[in-house]
Amino acid sequence: MKNRLRNKYDVVIVGGGPAGLAAALGAQEAGAEHILLIDREIETGGILNQCIHSGFGLHYFKEELTGPEYAERFIRSVLSGNVEILTDSYVLDISPDLHLEVISGNDGYLHLKGAAVVLAMGCRERTRGAIRTPGFRPAGVMTAGLAQKMVNMKGLLPGRRVAILGSGDIGLIMARRLTLEGCEVVGVYELLPYSNGLTRNVVQCLDDFDIPLHVSTTVAFIHGQNRVERLTIAPVNHQLVPDPSRSRDVNCDTLLLSIGLIPENELSTRLRLRMDPATGGPQVTSTLETSLPGVFACGNVLHVHDIVDFVSEESLRAGRFAAELALGIRRPCDNISLQTGENVASCVPHSLSPDREQTIYFRVKQPMKHCLLTIGDRYEKKFRMLIPSEMIRLTLAPEVLDHYFGGKLKIDVQPQKVA
Ligand SMILES: Cc1cc2nc3c(=O)[nH]c(=O)nc-3n(C[C@H](O)[C@H](O)[C@H](O)COP(=O)(O)OP(=O)(O)OC[C@H]3O[C@@H](n4cnc5c(N)ncnc54)[C@H](O)[C@@H]3O)c2cc1C
C-alpha cells in the first residue's frame, strides 16, 4: 500500500464529499496528472451517504436522485480516471508551503506535498452548547444529523416521542423520516418568526404529515435526570427572549437540534487564511483561491449550501482552477472587490474579474417580498420572494463588470412598492 503513494501531487484535495469528488473531476478534466483525494471516513461521499431521501440532482443531472445515488455518479467518474483515493485518513495539518501531514489507517503517518490544495472539509452541526439551553443533561438530546445517521445507516431509532428545535432542512427531513419510522413528532420549534428551511421541505416534510411548526418559539428548559422526560416550550419576544408567563410543558423522550451548520475550518485557521465572518469560510477570489496562493476552497467549508448540485458545480470549478495553477497556467488577478449592501447577509466570491463570465452566490438577511436585486448600476433582477434559507446563484457577463475595473461593486436587495 505504501509504495502506491507519491510524495508530490499536482492537486491534493482534503475531503471526499460531493465537493471533494467534484473538485477531483475538475482537476482531472483540466489535465492534472497526479491528483490525490483524502477523506477521514472509510468511504467517500461525505454527508450524502446518510441522506437516503430523494431530491438531489434536479439541477445537475435533471433527475431526482437519493444522496447515495448522487454520490455514486461522481464516485464512478472519479474511479474511472487517474485520481488516487486515500480513505480512513485524516489531514492533521497543512503548512503554508503546501506540505500536508496525514494520519492514515492503512499507511500510517504520511508527509505529502501538493502544487495546489483544495479544501473541501464540509461542515458540522451546531450543538446544545452553542445555544446554552437551560436544564438537565439527560440522554436523548442530539443533533438531527446524528439521528439521521442512526436511523439511515445503523438501523437505530433515537427515541419514540420526538421534539425538534430549529427548522433547518436536516430537522425538517428528520421530522418526516421519524414519522415514517413510527415515531411521534410532537412539533418543530423555531426561534425566528419564519422557517429556516427550504419551502419545499416545510410543505413535504411537515405540512404533508400534519407536524406543527411553531415559529417565534423555543425550548426554555430540558427536564429529565437520565432520559429526556419533557420540555418547557416558550414563545419569544421580538428580542428573541423566552416569555415564561406563556410557557407550557410538552412530554417527549428525544430532542433533536437543527440549529445551524458550522464550516469545518480548523485547517484554514491554522493556515491563517483570511476568513469571512458572514459565511464562516475563507475569503476567495473568482477562481475560488483563498488568501494563500495555491490553496482553494469549495463546498460547505467555503459557505453552507442548501442544494448539493451547487456544491458540485462550484467544486468542479475549484478543481479546474487548482489544476491550472499546478500546471503553471495563471489567470489574470481579480480587480473588482465585491461588497454586500445592507440587506445581503453574505456573498461568495469576494472579488471578481471582468475577463470571463462570473458566478456569484448570495443570501439575504431576512425574508423579503417583491424586491429588486442590484449589482452596481448595471445589473438588476426582480424577485417575488427571497428568504435567508435559499442561497441564490447568479451568472454575470463580462460586460456587466467591465465598468468597475479596479473598483468596488456592491450587491444589495431593496423592497419595491407593489402597485
Ligand atoms: C447532517 C447533514 C445532513 C444534510 N442533509 C442534506 C440533505 O438532505 N439535502 C441536501 O441537499 N443537503 C444536505 N446537507 C448539506 C450537504 O452537506 C451538502 O449539500 C454537501 O454534502 C456538502 O458537501 P461537502 O463535500 O462540502 O461536505 P461533506 O458532504 O460534509 O463532506 C466533507 C468530507 O470531508 C471530510 N473531512 C473533513 N475534514 C477532514 C480532514 N481533516 N481530513 C480528511 N477528511 C476530512 C469528511 O469526512 C467528509 O467526508 C446535509 C448536511 C449535513 C451536515
The ligand as a Gaussian input file, in Angstrom:
#p B3LYP/6-31G(d) Opt

LIG

0 1
 C      -26.155000      16.109000       8.722000
 C      -26.327000      16.762000       7.384000
 C      -27.411000      16.380000       6.554000
 C      -27.589000      17.009000       5.318000
 N      -28.671000      16.674000       4.562000
 C      -28.833000      17.266000       3.356000
 C      -29.926000      16.942000       2.520000
 O      -30.758000      16.141000       2.917000
 N      -30.035000      17.522000       1.299000
 C      -29.096000      18.422000       0.830000
 O      -29.184000      18.924000      -0.320000
 N      -28.069000      18.770000       1.622000
 C      -27.922000      18.217000       2.853000
 N      -26.896000      18.580000       3.648000
 C      -25.992000      19.576000       3.111000
 C      -24.838000      18.810000       2.487000
 O      -23.868000      18.694000       3.498000
 C      -24.157000      19.468000       1.328000
 O      -25.052000      19.689000       0.286000
 C      -22.975000      18.639000       0.816000
 O      -22.889000      17.367000       1.378000
 C      -21.724000      19.397000       1.095000
 O      -20.661000      18.715000       0.502000
 P      -19.204000      18.865000       1.066000
 O      -18.381000      17.936000       0.266000
 O      -18.843000      20.287000       1.119000
 O      -19.305000      18.366000       2.583000
 P      -19.478000      16.911000       3.210000
 O      -20.505000      16.125000       2.499000
 O      -19.703000      17.162000       4.655000
 O      -18.040000      16.229000       3.002000
 C      -16.874000      16.667000       3.665000
 C      -15.926000      15.497000       3.783000
 O      -14.682000      15.980000       4.290000
 C      -14.144000      15.011000       5.162000
 N      -13.162000      15.684000       6.041000
 C      -13.361000      16.757000       6.843000
 N      -12.222000      17.126000       7.473000
 C      -11.271000      16.252000       7.059000
 C       -9.873000      16.112000       7.354000
 N       -9.217000      16.960000       8.176000
 N       -9.186000      15.092000       6.756000
 C       -9.835000      14.243000       5.900000
 N      -11.141000      14.335000       5.589000
 C      -11.854000      15.336000       6.132000
 C      -15.352000      14.453000       5.873000
 O      -15.104000      13.159000       6.371000
 C      -16.418000      14.433000       4.748000
 O      -16.471000      13.195000       4.092000
 C      -26.686000      17.991000       4.874000
 C      -25.613000      18.361000       5.723000
 C      -25.434000      17.771000       6.961000
 C      -24.280000      18.229000       7.849000

